[in-house]
């Protein structure tokens, strides 16, 4: 659980850095070219993800939609999901009945 929380916080921090970099690029004098998730996967994996153009199934269309999102949205979403899944939960204790 600790590993999940630490990884979640690191992913949220990375998403904040990516979002601030996108904001700086958007305010710059050149044309705005943000970092999309497909580019981020290319940087991490070394090859671009396969997207089938002909005969799209539901999975292929969802995958293409996610890969077109800004990278900070996807990374931040994974980080937030890890933080929620690995949060500390209070222990449930059986109440002691006294007469």
DSSP file (Angstrom, degrees, kcal/mol; ACC not computed):
  #  RESIDUE AA STRUCTURE BP1 BP2  ACC     N-H-->O    O-->H-N    N-H-->O    O-->H-N    TCO  KAPPA ALPHA  PHI   PSI    X-CA   Y-CA   Z-CA
    1    1 A X     >        0   0    0      0, 0.0     4,-2.1     0, 0.0     5,-0.2   0.000 360.0 360.0 360.0 -37.5    0.0    0.0    0.0
    2    2 A X  H  >  +     0   0    0      1,-0.2     4,-2.6     2,-0.2     5,-0.2   0.905 360.0  52.8 -65.0 -40.2    2.8    2.4    0.8
    3    3 A X  H  > S+     0   0    0      1,-0.2     4,-2.5     2,-0.2    -1,-0.2   0.901 109.2  49.9 -61.8 -40.6    4.4    1.7   -2.7
    4    4 A X  H  > S+     0   0    0      2,-0.2     4,-2.4     1,-0.2    -1,-0.2   0.893 111.5  48.1 -64.9 -40.7    1.0    2.6   -4.3
    5    5 A X  H  X S+     0   0    0     -4,-2.1     4,-2.4    81,-0.2    -2,-0.2   0.919 113.6  46.5 -66.6 -43.1    0.7    5.8   -2.4
    6    6 A X  H  X S+     0   0    0     -4,-2.6     4,-2.2     2,-0.2    -2,-0.2   0.922 114.4  47.4 -65.5 -43.6    4.2    6.9   -3.2
    7    7 A X  H  X S+     0   0    0     -4,-2.5     4,-2.4    -5,-0.2    -1,-0.2   0.901 111.2  52.2 -64.5 -40.2    3.9    6.0   -6.8
    8    8 A X  H  X S+     0   0    0     -4,-2.4     4,-2.3     1,-0.2    -2,-0.2   0.917 110.0  47.7 -61.4 -44.1    0.5    7.8   -7.0
    9    9 A X  H  X S+     0   0    0     -4,-2.4     4,-2.4     2,-0.2    -1,-0.2   0.880 111.3  51.5 -65.1 -37.2    2.0   11.0   -5.5
   10   10 A X  H  X S+     0   0    0     -4,-2.2     4,-2.4     2,-0.2    -2,-0.2   0.908 110.7  48.1 -65.4 -40.3    4.9   10.8   -7.9
   11   11 A X  H  X S+     0   0    0     -4,-2.4     4,-2.2     2,-0.2    -2,-0.2   0.889 111.5  49.7 -67.4 -38.5    2.5   10.5  -10.9
   12   12 A X  H  X S+     0   0    0     -4,-2.3     4,-2.0     2,-0.2    -2,-0.2   0.911 111.6  49.3 -65.6 -40.9    0.4   13.4   -9.6
   13   13 A X  H  X S+     0   0    0     -4,-2.4     4,-2.1     2,-0.2    -2,-0.2   0.902 110.7  49.9 -62.9 -41.0    3.6   15.5   -9.3
   14   14 A X  H  X S+     0   0    0     -4,-2.4     4,-2.5     1,-0.2    -1,-0.2   0.880 109.1  52.6 -64.0 -37.7    4.7   14.5  -12.8
   15   15 A X  H  X S+     0   0    0     -4,-2.2     4,-2.5     2,-0.2    -2,-0.2   0.882 107.6  51.1 -65.7 -38.0    1.3   15.5  -14.1
   16   16 A X  H  X S+     0   0    0     -4,-2.0     4,-2.2     2,-0.2    -2,-0.2   0.912 111.1  48.2 -64.9 -41.7    1.6   18.9  -12.4
   17   17 A X  H  X S+     0   0    0     -4,-2.1     4,-2.1     2,-0.2    -2,-0.2   0.912 112.5  48.7 -64.7 -41.6    5.0   19.5  -14.0
   18   18 A X  H  X S+     0   0    0     -4,-2.5     4,-2.3     2,-0.2    -2,-0.2   0.901 111.2  50.2 -64.5 -40.2    3.6   18.4  -17.4
   19   19 A X  H  X S+     0   0    0     -4,-2.5     4,-2.1     1,-0.2    -2,-0.2   0.892 110.8  48.8 -66.3 -39.1    0.6   20.7  -17.1
   20   20 A X  H  X S+     0   0    0     -4,-2.2     4,-2.1     2,-0.2    -1,-0.2   0.876 110.6  51.0 -68.9 -35.2    2.8   23.7  -16.2
   21   21 A X  H  X S+     0   0    0     -4,-2.1     4,-2.3     2,-0.2    -2,-0.2   0.895 109.6  50.4 -66.6 -38.9    5.0   22.9  -19.2
   22   22 A X  H  X S+     0   0    0     -4,-2.3     4,-2.2     2,-0.2    -2,-0.2   0.890 109.8  51.1 -64.1 -38.3    2.0   22.8  -21.4
   23   23 A X  H  X S+     0   0    0     -4,-2.1     4,-1.6     2,-0.2    -2,-0.2   0.899 110.2  48.6 -65.7 -40.3    0.9   26.2  -20.0
   24   24 A X  H  X S+     0   0    0     -4,-2.1     4,-0.6     1,-0.2    -2,-0.2   0.907 112.6  48.2 -65.9 -41.1    4.3   27.7  -20.7
   25   25 A X  H >< S+     0   0    0     -4,-2.3     3,-0.5     1,-0.2    -2,-0.2   0.862 109.9  52.9 -67.2 -34.3    4.3   26.3  -24.3
   26   26 A X  H 3< S+     0   0    0     -4,-2.2    -1,-0.2     1,-0.2    -2,-0.2   0.835 110.8  46.7 -69.5 -31.2    0.7   27.7  -24.8
   27   27 A X  H 3< S+     0   0    0     -4,-1.6    -1,-0.2    -5,-0.1    -2,-0.2   0.521  94.4 102.8 -87.8  -5.4    1.7   31.2  -23.7
   28   28 A X  S << S-     0   0    0     -4,-0.6     4,-0.1    -3,-0.5    -3,-0.1  -0.193  84.2-110.5 -74.4 169.7    4.9   31.2  -25.8
   29   29 A X  S    S+     0   0    0      2,-0.1    -1,-0.1     3,-0.0     3,-0.1   0.723  93.1  75.5 -75.9 -21.2    5.2   33.0  -29.1
   30   30 A X  S    S-     0   0    0      1,-0.2     2,-0.1    -5,-0.1    -2,-0.0  -0.218 101.0 -70.0 -82.5 177.3    5.4   29.9  -31.3
   31   31 A X        -     0   0    0      1,-0.1     2,-0.5    -2,-0.0    -1,-0.2  -0.405  56.6-107.3 -66.0 143.8    2.5   27.6  -32.3
   32   32 A X        +     0   0    0     -6,-0.1     2,-0.4    -3,-0.1    -6,-0.1  -0.632  43.2 169.2 -79.0 119.5    1.2   25.6  -29.4
   33   33 A X        -     0   0    0     -2,-0.5     2,-0.1   -11,-0.1    -3,-0.0  -0.908  16.8-164.3-130.6 103.1    2.1   21.9  -29.7
   34   34 A X        -     0   0    0     -2,-0.4     2,-0.8     1,-0.1   -12,-0.0  -0.319  28.8 -98.5 -84.3 168.2    1.3   20.1  -26.5
   35   35 A X        -     0   0    0    -17,-0.2    36,-2.7    -2,-0.1    37,-0.4  -0.790  42.1-162.8 -88.9 110.3    2.5   16.7  -25.3
   36   36 A X  B  >  -A   70   0A   0     -2,-0.8     4,-1.7    34,-0.3     3,-0.5  -0.497  31.9-107.4 -89.8 165.2   -0.2   14.1  -26.1
   37   37 A X  H  > S+     0   0    0     32,-2.3     4,-2.6    29,-0.3     5,-0.2   0.829 117.4  60.1 -63.5 -33.6   -0.3   10.7  -24.5
   38   38 A X  H  > S+     0   0    0     29,-1.7     4,-1.9    31,-0.2    -1,-0.2   0.895 106.4  47.4 -62.3 -38.9    0.9    9.0  -27.7
   39   39 A X  H  > S+     0   0    0     -3,-0.5     4,-2.1    28,-0.2    -1,-0.2   0.886 111.1  51.4 -67.3 -38.3    4.1   11.0  -27.6
   40   40 A X  H  X S+     0   0    0     -4,-1.7     4,-2.0     2,-0.2    -2,-0.2   0.896 110.2  48.3 -65.5 -40.9    4.6   10.2  -23.9
   41   41 A X  H  X>S+     0   0    0     -4,-2.6     4,-3.2     1,-0.2     5,-0.5   0.880 109.5  54.0 -65.7 -37.9    4.1    6.4  -24.6
   42   42 A X  H  X5S+     0   0    0     -4,-1.9     4,-1.6    -5,-0.2    -2,-0.2   0.896 108.8  48.7 -62.3 -40.5    6.6    6.8  -27.5
   43   43 A X  H  <5S+     0   0    0     -4,-2.1    -2,-0.2     2,-0.2    -1,-0.2   0.889 119.3  38.4 -66.1 -38.7    9.2    8.3  -25.1
   44   44 A X  H  <5S+     0   0    0     -4,-2.0    -2,-0.2    -5,-0.1    -3,-0.2   0.916 126.3  31.7 -79.3 -44.4    8.7    5.6  -22.5
   45   45 A X  H  <5S-     0   0    0     -4,-3.2    -3,-0.2     2,-0.2    -2,-0.2   0.761  95.2-128.0 -90.7 -26.3    8.3    2.5  -24.7
   46   46 A X  S  <<S+     0   0    0     -4,-1.6     2,-0.3    -5,-0.5    -4,-0.1   0.363  83.4  65.5  93.6  -6.8   10.5    3.4  -27.6
   47   47 A X  S    S-     0   0    0     -6,-0.4    -2,-0.2     3,-0.0    -1,-0.2  -0.986  87.9-103.2-144.1 154.5    7.8    2.7  -30.2
   48   48 A X        -     0   0    0     -2,-0.3    -9,-0.1     1,-0.1     2,-0.1  -0.483  43.9-102.4 -78.0 147.8    4.5    4.2  -31.0
   49   49 A X        -     0   0    0    -11,-0.2     2,-0.4    -2,-0.2    -1,-0.1  -0.383  37.9-110.0 -68.2 146.1    1.3    2.4  -29.9
   50   50 A X        -     0   0    0     -2,-0.1     2,-0.5    -3,-0.1    -1,-0.1  -0.637  34.9-177.4 -80.5 126.6   -0.6    0.5  -32.6
   51   51 A X        -     0   0    0     -2,-0.4     2,-0.4    13,-0.0     5,-0.0  -0.976  19.8-140.5-124.9 117.7   -3.9    2.0  -33.5
   52   52 A X        -     0   0    0     -2,-0.5     5,-0.1     1,-0.2    12,-0.1  -0.629  15.4-173.3 -79.0 126.4   -5.9    0.1  -36.1
   53   53 A X        +     0   0    0     -2,-0.4     3,-0.4     3,-0.1     2,-0.4   0.826  66.5  61.0 -88.8 -35.7   -7.6    2.4  -38.6
   54   54 A X  S    S+     0   0    0      1,-0.2    -1,-0.0     2,-0.0    -2,-0.0  -0.764 111.3  10.5 -98.7 139.5   -9.8   -0.1  -40.4
   55   55 A X  S    S-     0   0    0     -2,-0.4    -1,-0.2     1,-0.2     2,-0.2   0.951  83.3-159.7  66.0  50.9  -12.4   -2.2  -38.7
   56   56 A X        -     0   0    0     -3,-0.4     2,-0.2     4,-0.1    -1,-0.2  -0.419   5.5-161.5 -68.2 130.6  -12.4   -0.3  -35.4
   57   57 A X     >  -     0   0    0     -2,-0.2     4,-2.0    -5,-0.1     5,-0.2  -0.450  38.3 -95.9 -95.5 179.3  -13.7   -2.0  -32.4
   58   58 A X  H  > S+     0   0    0      1,-0.2     4,-2.2     2,-0.2     5,-0.2   0.904 125.6  52.1 -64.1 -40.9  -14.8   -0.3  -29.2
   59   59 A X  H  > S+     0   0    0      1,-0.2     4,-2.6     2,-0.2    -1,-0.2   0.905 109.0  50.0 -62.2 -41.9  -11.4   -1.0  -27.6
   60   60 A X  H  > S+     0   0    0      1,-0.2     4,-2.3     2,-0.2    -1,-0.2   0.891 111.5  47.7 -65.7 -39.0   -9.6    0.5  -30.6
   61   61 A X  H  X S+     0   0    0     -4,-2.0     4,-1.9     2,-0.2    -1,-0.2   0.882 113.2  47.7 -71.7 -36.1  -11.7    3.7  -30.5
   62   62 A X  H  X S+     0   0    0     -4,-2.2     4,-2.4     2,-0.2    -2,-0.2   0.903 112.1  50.9 -67.6 -40.2  -11.3    4.1  -26.8
   63   63 A X  H  X S+     0   0    0     -4,-2.6     4,-2.3     1,-0.2    -2,-0.2   0.916 110.8  47.9 -62.8 -43.0   -7.5    3.6  -27.1
   64   64 A X  H  X S+     0   0    0     -4,-2.3     4,-0.9     1,-0.2    -1,-0.2   0.875 111.3  51.4 -65.5 -36.2   -7.3    6.2  -29.8
   65   65 A X  H  < S+     0   0    0     -4,-1.9     4,-0.4     2,-0.2     3,-0.3   0.910 111.4  46.4 -66.9 -41.4   -9.3    8.6  -27.8
   66   66 A X  H >< S+     0   0    0     -4,-2.4     3,-1.1     1,-0.2   -29,-0.3   0.885 109.6  54.2 -67.7 -38.4   -7.1    8.2  -24.7
   67   67 A X  H 3< S+     0   0    0     -4,-2.3   -29,-1.7     1,-0.2   -28,-0.2   0.709 104.8  55.4 -70.2 -18.7   -3.9    8.5  -26.8
   68   68 A X  T 3< S+     0   0    0     -4,-0.9    -1,-0.2    -3,-0.3    -2,-0.2   0.554  89.1  97.2 -88.8  -8.2   -5.2   11.9  -28.2
   69   69 A X  S <  S-     0   0    0     -3,-1.1   -32,-2.3    -4,-0.4   -31,-0.2  -0.377  91.9 -88.1 -73.8 156.8   -5.6   13.3  -24.7
   70   70 A X  B >>  -A   36   0A   0    -34,-0.2     4,-1.3     1,-0.1     3,-0.8  -0.386  36.9-123.3 -61.4 146.3   -3.0   15.6  -23.1
   71   71 A X  H 3> S+     0   0    0    -36,-2.7     4,-2.5     1,-0.3     5,-0.3   0.828 107.7  60.0 -65.4 -32.5   -0.4   13.5  -21.3
   72   72 A X  H 3> S+     0   0    0    -37,-0.4     4,-1.9     1,-0.2    -1,-0.3   0.802 101.8  54.6 -68.7 -26.3   -0.9   15.3  -18.0
   73   73 A X  H <> S+     0   0    0     -3,-0.8     4,-1.9     2,-0.2    -1,-0.2   0.928 112.7  41.3 -69.5 -45.2   -4.6   14.3  -17.9
   74   74 A X  H  X S+     0   0    0     -4,-1.3     4,-2.3     2,-0.2    -2,-0.2   0.927 117.8  45.8 -70.5 -45.3   -3.8   10.6  -18.3
   75   75 A X  H  X S+     0   0    0     -4,-2.5     4,-2.2     1,-0.2    -1,-0.2   0.909 114.8  48.3 -65.4 -41.8   -0.8   10.5  -15.9
   76   76 A X  H  X S+     0   0    0     -4,-1.9     4,-2.6    -5,-0.3    -1,-0.2   0.865 110.1  52.8 -65.7 -36.0   -2.7   12.6  -13.3
   77   77 A X  H  X S+     0   0    0     -4,-1.9     4,-2.3     2,-0.2    -2,-0.2   0.915 110.0  47.0 -65.4 -43.1   -5.7   10.2  -13.6
   78   78 A X  H  X S+     0   0    0     -4,-2.3     4,-2.2     2,-0.2    -2,-0.2   0.905 113.2  49.8 -64.3 -40.4   -3.6    7.2  -13.0
   79   79 A X  H  X S+     0   0    0     -4,-2.2     4,-2.2     2,-0.2    -2,-0.2   0.917 111.9  47.1 -64.1 -43.3   -1.9    8.9  -10.0
   80   80 A X  H  X S+     0   0    0     -4,-2.6     4,-2.2     2,-0.2    -1,-0.2   0.881 110.9  52.3 -66.4 -37.5   -5.2    9.9   -8.5
   81   81 A X  H  X S+     0   0    0     -4,-2.3     4,-2.5     1,-0.2    -1,-0.2   0.900 110.2  48.5 -65.4 -39.3   -6.6    6.4   -9.1
   82   82 A X  H  X S+     0   0    0     -4,-2.2     4,-2.1     2,-0.2    -2,-0.2   0.897 110.3  51.6 -65.8 -39.5   -3.6    4.9   -7.3
   83   83 A X  H  < S+     0   0    0     -4,-2.2    -2,-0.2     2,-0.2    -1,-0.2   0.891 113.4  44.1 -64.6 -38.9   -4.0    7.3   -4.4
   84   84 A X  H >< S+     0   0    0     -4,-2.2     3,-0.9     1,-0.2    -2,-0.2   0.907 115.2  47.9 -71.6 -41.2   -7.7    6.4   -4.0
   85   85 A X  H 3< S+     0   0    0     -4,-2.5    -2,-0.2     1,-0.2    -1,-0.2   0.820 118.8  39.3 -70.0 -29.9   -7.1    2.7   -4.3
   86   86 A X  T 3< S+     0   0    0     -4,-2.1    -1,-0.2    -5,-0.2   -81,-0.2   0.116  86.1 131.1-107.9  20.4   -4.2    2.7   -1.8
   87   87 A X    <   -     0   0    0     -3,-0.9     2,-0.4     1,-0.1    -3,-0.1  -0.271  66.3 -97.4 -72.1 160.8   -5.5    5.1    0.8
   88   88 A X        -     0   0    0    -87,-0.0     2,-0.4     1,-0.0    -1,-0.1  -0.624  40.0-160.6 -77.5 133.4   -5.5    4.4    4.4
   89   89 A X        -     0   0    0     -2,-0.4     2,-0.1    -3,-0.1     3,-0.0  -0.914  21.9-109.9-115.4 142.0   -8.8    3.1    5.7
   90   90 A X        -     0   0    0     -2,-0.4     2,-0.3     1,-0.1     0, 0.0  -0.408  37.6-110.8 -68.3 146.4   -9.9    3.1    9.3
   91   91 A X        -     0   0    0     -2,-0.1     2,-0.6     1,-0.1    -1,-0.1  -0.575  24.4-129.8 -78.0 137.0  -10.1   -0.3   10.9
   92   92 A X        -     0   0    0     -2,-0.3     2,-0.4    -3,-0.0    -1,-0.1  -0.771  27.7-167.9 -87.3 124.9  -13.5   -1.6   11.7
   93   93 A X        -     0   0    0     -2,-0.6     2,-0.4     3,-0.0     3,-0.0  -0.915  25.0-115.8-116.7 141.6  -13.7   -2.7   15.2
   94   94 A X        -     0   0    0     -2,-0.4     2,-0.1     1,-0.1    -2,-0.0  -0.580  38.5-116.5 -71.8 127.5  -16.5   -4.7   16.8
   95   95 A X        -     0   0    0     -2,-0.4     2,-0.7     1,-0.1    -1,-0.1  -0.395  23.9-122.7 -67.5 142.3  -18.1   -2.6   19.5
   96   96 A X        -     0   0    0     -2,-0.1     2,-0.6    -3,-0.0    -1,-0.1  -0.760  22.5-146.3 -88.1 119.7  -17.8   -4.0   22.9
   97   97 A X        -     0   0    0     -2,-0.7     2,-0.4     2,-0.0    -1,-0.0  -0.759  17.5-174.2 -90.4 124.6  -21.2   -4.6   24.5
   98   98 A X              0   0    0     -2,-0.6    -2,-0.0     1,-0.1     0, 0.0  -0.959 360.0 360.0-119.2 137.1  -21.3   -4.0   28.2
   99   99 A X              0   0    0     -2,-0.4    -1,-0.1     0, 0.0    -2,-0.0   0.386 360.0 360.0-105.5 360.0  -24.3   -4.7   30.3
